[in-house]
Amino acid sequence: MDTNINKPKITVFIPLYNNEKYIGKTIESILKQTYQDFEILIIDDKSTDKSVEIVMSYNDPRIRLMHNDKNEGVVYTRNRGLEETHTDYIAILDSDDISLPTRLEEQIKFLETHHDFALVGTWTEIIDSMGNKTGVVWKNDISPEMIPMILLFQNCFSQSSVMIRMKAVEQNRYRSPDTDEDYDLWIQISKKWKMWNIPKILTQYRTHQTNISKKIFKRPFVENEIKNELSRLNIDINDEEMVIHKTNYLYNKPDVKDFILKREQWLLKLKVANQNVGLFSEKTFTEVIQERWLTSCSANAYVGFWIWKTFWKSDLSNGTIKTNLPAILKFFIKCLIRKT
């Protein structure tokens, strides 16, 4: 007898804690999907509001509600979600965010036809606490080849937008609370699999006081992940270097020229370190470093032609006109009008 005959293809995993205001809209955004071969796994981390009551009001057999015995926190709950998932794919959705109707359909189509990819995210639209569009869109338009290198600098995925092939997380889990748990997991997966963001707005991230506080709390843990990754290039980064590493620009700050020169030297150091270690493709890593240099200079174009001259004097600008001509032209115009 085939035990998989009634098993859905996707588990949509929603970790839940005290989100009575939004959990209903989150669930409904999944029930309205154009792709319907899914289950919704909700694990409640001992909510004290009406969140569980709202979940139980949905009379749909595809909703599986589980409970932690006590409040365990986000890492435990996310790992339990992985352990309780027995489908081919898991789609992550936080309990205050929204999946647009074709999200699952487009992601499953991609992963079913690209077997060397383990994770696919989407562009994400930012909405406010009332569900109104803010006009901000997270567009992580990065090639799969560059993503492991960009992860040296920043997270490339909105957690509520990702779908993951379960084979890729059999040996990986969310790690300790001393990390930014999603960023850390993406890094683990990137070492063996390809990843990408579908260049379409298929998810909405809701900003409100609770999750804004959560993001502020996570900032030191993002730095932990960056330190861990840079150690693979034999670089032991200090606090001052971390600021230079994470910062692309210094809007209207008096020390912007000093910052740009330090940023140049830091990016050159990374380039040489990779040449010595051979961690990444030298050609692709050089392109990533050059893009970072162009972005930093362009973001500070209000300085005027000093920044234009500094850009072109740097060894980091060699060959950029072939790969980044539109961005360079935009940079030049911004220098002319001293635009931020």
KOLBATI-772800 format. One record per residue (C-alpha): residue in one letter; chain; x, y, z. Coordinates in steps of 0.001 Angstrom, whole numbers. Example, Ala and Ser with C-alpha at 12.3 -4.5 7.8 and 13.67 -1.06 7.14 Angstrom:
 residuo cadena       u       v       w
       A      A   12300   -4500    7800
       S      A   13670   -1060    7140
END
This chain:
 residuo cadena       u       v       w
       M      A       0       0       0
       D      A    1315    3448    -940
       T      A    1436    5435    2302
       N      A    2076    8658     353
       I      A   -1180    8494   -1596
       N      A   -2905   11172     513
       K      A     204   13100    1536
       P      A     180   16704     326
       K      A    3134   18132   -1564
       I      A    3723   21168     648
       T      A    3567   21939    4342
       V      A    2936   25612    5030
       F      A    4456   26108    8457
       I      A    3185   28950   10657
       P      A    4821   29390   14091
       L      A    2331   31147   16359
       Y      A    2607   33206   19509
       N      A     112   35873   20610
       N      A    -969   37078   17178
       E      A   -4744   37158   17487
       K      A   -4925   40359   15429
       Y      A   -3372   38880   12278
       I      A   -3407   35065   12331
       G      A   -6811   34859   10619
       K      A   -5668   36882    7607
       T      A   -2479   34821    7413
       I      A   -4425   31542    7318
       E      A   -6892   32895    4750
       S      A   -4051   33954    2458
       I      A   -3036   30284    2238
       L      A   -6554   28914    1862
       K      A   -6964   31218   -1180
       Q      A   -3890   29879   -2982
       T      A   -4233   28801   -6630
       Y      A   -2179   25701   -5732
       Q      A   -4152   23588   -3262
       D      A   -2036   20478   -2554
       F      A    -875   21578     881
       E      A   -1363   21255    4605
       I      A   -1067   24103    7098
       L      A     989   23219   10172
       I      A     553   25688   13014
       I      A    2588   25252   16188
       D      A    1451   27438   19051
       D      A    4173   28466   21488
       K      A    1823   28770   24480
       S      A     -96   31870   23397
       T      A   -1976   33745   26107
       D      A   -4387   35628   23821
       K      A   -7144   34317   21525
       S      A   -4779   33124   18764
       V      A   -5527   29403   19260
       E      A   -9262   30026   19452
       I      A   -9117   31824   16104
       V      A   -7177   28972   14485
       M      A   -9678   26420   15773
       S      A  -12549   28398   14232
       Y      A  -11351   27355   10752
       N      A  -13103   24103    9862
       D      A  -10588   22873    7306
       P      A   -9035   19375    7582
       R      A   -5796   20649    6052
       I      A   -5054   22729    9157
       R      A   -2956   20826   11700
       L      A   -2646   22638   15042
       M      A       0   21566   17554
       H      A    1009   23009   20917
       N      A    4259   23400   22797
       D      A    3950   22305   26443
       K      A    5445   25629   27511
       N      A    6738   28788   25874
       E      A    9902   27507   24184
       G      A   10866   30390   21920
       V      A   11327   30794   18196
       V      A   14263   28436   17546
       Y      A   12649   25457   19312
       T      A    9322   26093   17573
       R      A   10857   26416   14112
       N      A   12855   23207   14600
       R      A    9748   21404   15763
       G      A    8065   22606   12581
       L      A   10838   20964   10540
       E      A   10508   17735   12546
       E      A    6734   17614   12081
       T      A    6937   18202    8336
       H      A    6684   14983    6296
       T      A    6023   16481    2859
       D      A    8472   17195      39
       Y      A    8540   20936     647
       I      A    8043   23368    3509
       A      A    6858   26941    2951
       I      A    7527   29325    5828
       L      A    4973   31971    6774
       D      A    5060   33994    9963
       S      A    1722   34474   11696
       D      A    1356   38145   10749
       D      A    2448   37973    7100
       I      A     546   37300    3859
       S      A    1071   34979     882
       L      A    -372   36349   -2359
       P      A   -2590   33890   -4315
       T      A     -14   32423   -6734
       R      A    2891   32125   -4283
       L      A    2795   28350   -3765
       E      A    2027   27632   -7419
       E      A    5019   29579   -8702
       Q      A    7436   28255   -6102
       I      A    6497   24584   -6502
       K      A    6717   24918  -10277
       F      A   10254   26268   -9960
       L      A   11512   23666   -7486
       E      A    9907   20756   -9352
       T      A   11816   21751  -12505
       H      A   15125   22849  -10910
       H      A   16306   19894   -8863
       D      A   19650   21451   -7907
       F      A   17859   24255   -6053
       A      A   16836   23734   -2428
       L      A   15342   27092   -1557
       V      A   13368   29704   -3431
       G      A   12086   32982   -2043
       T      A   10180   35859   -3599
       W      A   10155   39626   -3690
       T      A    8260   40968    -685
       E      A    5960   43941    -347
       I      A    5899   45819    2964
       I      A    2503   46545    4494
       D      A    1632   48390    7691
       S      A    -313   47142   10703
       M      A   -3613   47837    8911
       G      A   -2600   45973    5764
       N      A   -1952   49118    3710
       K      A     910   49099    1210
       T      A    3827   51261    2311
       G      A    5363   51602   -1151
       V      A    8460   49662     -56
       V      A    9376   46401   -1819
       W      A   12279   44128    -930
       K      A   13733   43161   -4310
       N      A   16577   40737   -3776
       D      A   17480   40481   -7447
       I      A   20653   38424   -7085
       S      A   21863   35602   -9313
       P      A   22061   32113   -7745
       E      A   25831   32115   -8295
       M      A   26268   35280   -6249
       I      A   23941   34495   -3358
       P      A   26483   32519   -1232
       M      A   28855   35498   -1570
       I      A   26226   38135    -817
       L      A   25426   36149    2348
       L      A   28839   37323    3583
       F      A   27294   40776    3834
       Q      A   23563   40382    4397
       N      A   20520   38144    4407
       C      A   19133   37632     894
       F      A   15718   36207    1781
       S      A   12567   37294    3542
       Q      A   11763   34363    5836
       S      A    8007   34431    5144
       S      A    8706   34109    1416
       V      A   10834   30959    1336
       M      A    9960   27456     245
       I      A   12562   24789    1035
       R      A   13142   21297    -313
       M      A   12967   19073    2770
       K      A   15941   16998    1593
       A      A   18083   20077    2191
       V      A   17147   20414    5851
       E      A   17455   16761    6838
       Q      A   20958   17476    8148
       N      A   20422   21176    8971
       R      A   18391   22862   11670
       Y      A   17812   26305   13101
       R      A   20603   26760   15600
       S      A   20928   28524   18957
       P      A   19202   31799   19888
       D      A   22653   33432   19637
       T      A   22195   33517   15867
       D      A   19754   35127   13479
       E      A   18150   31709   13031
       D      A   16817   32102    9473
       Y      A   19973   33772    8112
       D      A   22057   31019    9677
       L      A   19943   28284    8067
       W      A   20189   29870    4626
       I      A   23980   29919    4971
       Q      A   24034   26229    5906
       I      A   21887   25325    2898
       S      A   23898   27520     502
       K      A   27019   25410    1035
       K      A   25488   22427    -786
       W      A   22519   23748   -2798
       K      A   21533   26577   -5106
       M      A   19041   29241   -4016
       W      A   17127   32063   -5707
       N      A   14391   34660   -5322
       I      A   11580   34640   -7888
       P      A   11516   38246   -9187
       K      A    7838   38784   -8410
       I      A    5982   40200   -5415
       L      A    4355   37064   -3999
       T      A    4439   37808    -259
       Q      A    3677   40697    2079
       Y      A    5627   41457    5249
       R      A    3671   43284    7915
       T      A    5434   45934    9985
       H      A    4113   46627   13464
       Q      A    5582   47307   16877
       T      A    6070   43666   17897
       N      A    8067   42508   14891
       I      A   10001   45777   14619
       S      A   11301   45099   18147
       K      A   12181   41565   17088
       K      A   14301   42822   14171
       I      A   16154   45285   16401
       F      A   16867   42472   18862
       K      A   18336   40302   16117
       R      A   20987   42753   14881
       P      A   23891   41455   17046
       F      A   23115   37919   15905
       V      A   23406   38926   12246
       E      A   26914   40101   13117
       N      A   27660   36676   14608
       E      A   26765   35050   11291
       I      A   28935   37502    9353
       K      A   31880   36784   11672
       N      A   31439   33047   11200
       E      A   31403   33373    7416
       L      A   34379   35729    7239
       S      A   36383   33250    9306
       R      A   36163   30944    6279
       L      A   38293   33576    4509
       N      A   40707   33568    7468
       I      A   39511   37027    8486
       D      A   39007   37850   12169
       I      A   36897   41000   12035
       N      A   36896   43631   14801
       D      A   34063   45996   15757
       E      A   35282   48929   13653
       E      A   35712   46692   10613
       M      A   32221   45269   11139
       V      A   30732   48742   10748
       I      A   32693   49260    7533
       H      A   31719   45791    6289
       K      A   27972   46178    6860
       T      A   27637   49800    5720
       N      A   27188   50717    2069
       Y      A   26787   54451    2610
       L      A   26994   57352    5055
       Y      A   24293   59868    4188
       N      A   25269   63447    5066
       K      A   27900   62485    7600
       P      A   31011   64686    7968
       D      A   33406   61749    7830
       V      A   32036   60277    4587
       K      A   35339   60643    2715
       D      A   37212   58785    5423
       F      A   34511   56096    5365
       I      A   34762   55631    1586
       L      A   38527   55189    1732
       K      A   38202   52646    4553
       R      A   35429   50855    2673
       E      A   37686   50577    -385
       Q      A   40541   49084    1638
       W      A   38199   46626    3361
       L      A   36726   45389      75
       L      A   40222   44993   -1364
       K      A   41144   42942    1718
       L      A   38187   40621    1112
       K      A   39121   40209   -2537
       V      A   42728   39263   -1694
       A      A   41592   36926    1089
       N      A   39398   34997   -1332
       Q      A   42249   34791   -3832
       N      A   44439   33276   -1110
       V      A   41847   30836     246
       G      A   39983   30008   -2973
       L      A   36626   29807   -1184
       F      A   34585   31291   -4034
       S      A   34966   31648   -7781
       E      A   37480   34474   -8142
       K      A   35656   35990  -11125
       T      A   32219   36011   -9484
       F      A   33507   37156   -6113
       T      A   35331   40040   -7805
       E      A   32060   41063   -9453
       V      A   30320   41021   -6057
       I      A   33067   43161   -4495
       Q      A   32945   45582   -7436
       E      A   29169   45886   -7098
       R      A   29561   46673   -3395
       W      A   32143   49361   -4216
       L      A   29948   50959   -6881
       T      A   26916   50892   -4574
       S      A   28837   52569   -1753
       C      A   30184   55315   -4004
       S      A   26887   55912   -5773
       A      A   25018   56136   -2462
       N      A   27345   58954   -1447
       A      A   27231   60818   -4765
       Y      A   26117   64002   -2981
       V      A   29824   64556   -2188
       G      A   30249   65424   -5880
       F      A   33179   64712   -8151
       W      A   35548   63748   -5343
       I      A   33623   60508   -5044
       W      A   33575   60039   -8837
       K      A   37369   60426   -9028
       T      A   37884   58166   -6009
       F      A   35735   55486   -7618
       W      A   37736   55427  -10830
       K      A   41143   55592   -9131
       S      A   40426   52366   -7257
       D      A   41548   48961   -8507
       L      A   38006   47824   -7629
       S      A   36672   49715  -10657
       N      A   38620   47726  -13242
       G      A   36157   46220  -15715
       T      A   33036   47575  -14037
       I      A   31993   49561  -17081
       K      A   31329   46267  -18905
       T      A   29195   44735  -16165
       N      A   27530   47754  -14543
       L      A   27215   50453  -17232
       P      A   23610   51504  -16388
       A      A   24465   51845  -12689
       I      A   27637   53790  -13508
       L      A   25700   56244  -15706
       K      A   23197   56742  -12894
       F      A   26092   57308  -10486
       F      A   27575   59971  -12799
       I      A   24281   61864  -13055
       K      A   23877   61758   -9256
       C      A   27368   63241   -8895
       L      A   26429   66054  -11309
       I      A   23387   67042   -9297
       R      A   24863   65991   -5925
       K      A   21935   63698   -5219
       T      A   21823   61204   -2337
END
